[in-house]
Amino acid sequence: MTELKLADGSIIQPIGYVESPWQSTLSVPLGGVDAIIHIKPEYQPALYRIGNHSHLWILSWFGQADRSVLRVVPSKVNSDLPEHGVFGLRSAARPNPIALTLVKLEKVEEDRLYVHDFDAVDGTLVLDIKPYFEADIIFSPKTPYLPPREYQTRKALFYKQALAHHGEQCVGLELAVKMALLVETHFGQIQSPYLQLRVEGDACLADVLQGLTRARLANPARFIYQHNPLRNRVQWFKNGQSLTLTVRPDVDINTASQLSEQELFIQE
């Protein structure tokens, strides 16, 4: 397994490699795929009790990346977005293509870690593994708005975020994702500190919407929730404009996932 030599003579010894169905960085889907991390025999003792963790930070070496550029357009997300410096993006192209990826650990079998959401190609060198801890979370960070151009990609990313926050598939999650897509089209970035929402209805719907919007109950107050088993309605406000979305009656998990936003919600 290739070692990495630094300019001062230091050597980084990879601890393992990735087994992935993808061979090219350009083909790996946004959000990553299922993969297997193989750990070298001499480092296997470091896996002791790693199965106690649900998520891991993986540091790897993206050897296919372009190391000659400092500013890029995040074209894999949306080629219409403006150019950014690579230190402000998760672009693989950078002076030292060290990748930092948060993956979900599915299971551990001897020297193999089975993970979800890894965006590495087959054979990628793994430099280190660090556990995800509760202190890693920033509930409402400030980030640039980099929306994917394609609807299905936006939907997939919202769905991934919703599942990570809520933890299960349900009618409320399906409705919240569809609602977020509609509101993003209407108001732009749904994590904007200027976007407020008032949720009336199911607790699952409210939970997922709070996770997607990162809206706090205070500091600043952007989120209000009132339980109502008879109706699901969400009012959205931004810069003097408002949008009210009421879920049509008799919606179940199948209709919530299959129908379009226009078919699911009454807009006011």
N, C-alpha and C positions, 0 to 999 in steps of 0.2 A: 504494500500500500504506500503510495507516494507521500513523502514528508515535505513540509513547506519550510523553506529556508528564508530567514529574514536578513535584511541588509547588515545587521550587526553580528551576524553569524549564529544567532539563535535559531533553533529548529522547533517547529510545531509538529508534533506527532498526531495525526488524525486518530481518533478513538474508534472509528468505524466507517461504514459507508451505507448508502441508501439503495434499497431495491425498490424501483418504481417502474410503472408501465410506460413512462414517458422518456424519450431519448433527447428531446430538444426543449430548451427553455421557452421557445416561442410557442410550443404546443401545449404546455402545462396550463390547465384551466385556472382562472382566477379563483382564489380561495383554496387551491390545492386539491390533493387527491389522497386516497389511501396508499400507504407505503409501509415498508418494513425497514427498520434501522438495525443493521448487523453490527455488533460490538466485537472488537478484537479480543482474543482470549485473555491477554494480560490486563485488560480493563474490565472484565466481567465482574470482579468483586465489587466494583463501584456501582453495580446495579442493585445491590442489596437493599431491599425494601422500597425500591422505586415504584412498585405496584401500588403503594399507598397514595400515589398522586394520580389525579385525573388528567392534568395538563402539564406539558413540559415546554420549556424554551429550548430550541435546537439551534446551535450555532454551526453553520456548515460553510463550505467553500464552493462558491458557484464558479467552477472553472471555465464554463463557456462564456462568461460575461465579458463585455467590452470594458477594458480598464482605461481607455484613452479619453473618455468623455466626462465632463463635470456638470453639464446641464443637458437635460433631456425632456422630451414631452412624454408623459405617461401614456403612450399610445396603446398599450395593451388594455388599459382601462378605457381610454377615450382619446382618440387622436385629435379631437377638436379642443382639448384642454391646453392651457398655456404651458410654456416651458418652465421648468423648475430646476434648481440646483439639486444634484443627486443626494446631498446630505439632508434634504427636506422631503425625500421620497423613499419608498421601499424598492426602488428600481434595482435590478440585479447589476446594472452597469454602474461602476464606481471604482475609485482607485484600488481599493482592496475589496474584492467581492465576497466579504464575509456576510452571510445571510443570517438573519434572526427571525425564527418562525415559531409561532405558538401552535402546538399540535395537541390533539386529544389522544391520550394513551388508552388504547382499547384493551390490550393484554400484553403480558410478558411471557415469553417462552425461551428459557435458557439464555442464549446470546442475542435474542431477537425482540425488538420492540415493535409492536403493531400499532400504527398511529393513523389518525385521520387529519386531513387538512394540511398536508405537507406539499409545498410547491417546488420540490427538488426533483431533478431528473435522475435516471438510473445511474448508479455509480458515484453520485455526489459524495465527497468526503465530509464526514462529520467531525467537527473540531471539539465540541463540548456539549454537555447536556446540563441544564439547570432547571430546577423545579419551579413551577408557577405557584406563587404564594398569594394570600389574600391582600397583602400590602401592595401588590403590583397594580391593583386596579385604580384607575382614575375615572370616576363615574361620568364626569361631564368635562372632557378635555376640550381645548381649543385646537381645531385642526382645519386645514384648507378644505374647501368643498371640491371634491374630485369625483363627480358622479359618472359611472359607466354610461356609455352612449346607448348600449343595447338594453332594451326593456328586460329581457330574460336574465341578463347579467345583473341588473339592478335588483330584480326579484330574488335571484339566488343569494346575493349578498345580504339583503334584508332578512331572508329566511334563515340564513346561517347565524346572523346576529340574534334573531328572535329565539332560535333554539338554544343558543348559548346562554341567553339571559333567562328564559322561561323554563327550559329543561324538558319540555314534552310537547308533542304535537297535539293540538286540540282546535276546536272551532275558533276560540278566541285568538289563537296564534294566526290561523289562516286569515281571519278577518283583519287583524292588525297589520299584517304584511300588505294585503291588498289596499288597506286604507293609507298606509304609509306611502305606497307608490302613487296613489292619487293625490295626496297632499303634497308630495315632493313636486309633482308636475305643476301644482297650483301655487305653492309658496317657495319652492326651492329647498334648500338644505333643511331637513327636519330636525337637525341638532342645533339649529340657530338659537342663540340666546334670546332672540326677539319673538320666537314662536311659542305661543301658549296653547294649552289644550285643557278642556274640561270634559272628563269622561263620565258618562252615566250608563251603568249597565253591569256587564259581567266582569268579575275580578280578573279572569285570565286576559281578556281584552285590555283591561287597564294595565296589567302588569307588563304585557308585551309592548304596549305603546310607550310606557315609561322607559323600558329598556331601549327601544329604538330611538326615541327622541332625546334620551338622557335628561329629561325634564325633572327638576327637583321640586319638592313641596315648598322649599324656601331657599333664599340666597342664590339666585333670585327665584321667586315663586312663579313657576311656569305650569304646574300640574295640579289639577283638582280632580278628585274622584268621589263619586257617589254611587253606592251599590243600588241596582234596580233590576230585579229578576224579570221584569216585564218588557224592558226596552234596552237596546244598545244604541246610544247616540253619543257622538263626540263633536264638540264645538272647537274649532281652531281659530286662533286670532293672531294676526301679525300686522303691525304698522297700520292700524285702523281698518284693516280688512278682516273679514270673517268667512268661515266655511263650516256648515253644519252637515254632518254625514250620519244618517240614521240607517241602521241595518234593516233590510226588509224582513218581514216575519217568515217564520218556518225555514230558517237557514240552518242546515246541518253541516257536518264535516265534509260531505261530498260536494254540496252546492258551494260551500265556502271556498273550496279549492278549485272547482271547475268553472264557476261563473266569473265574468269580468267585473271590474270595479263598478262600472256603470249599471250592471245587472244586480249587484249586491246592495248598493247604497242609494238612498234617496238624498239628493243634494239640495241644500238650501243656501 
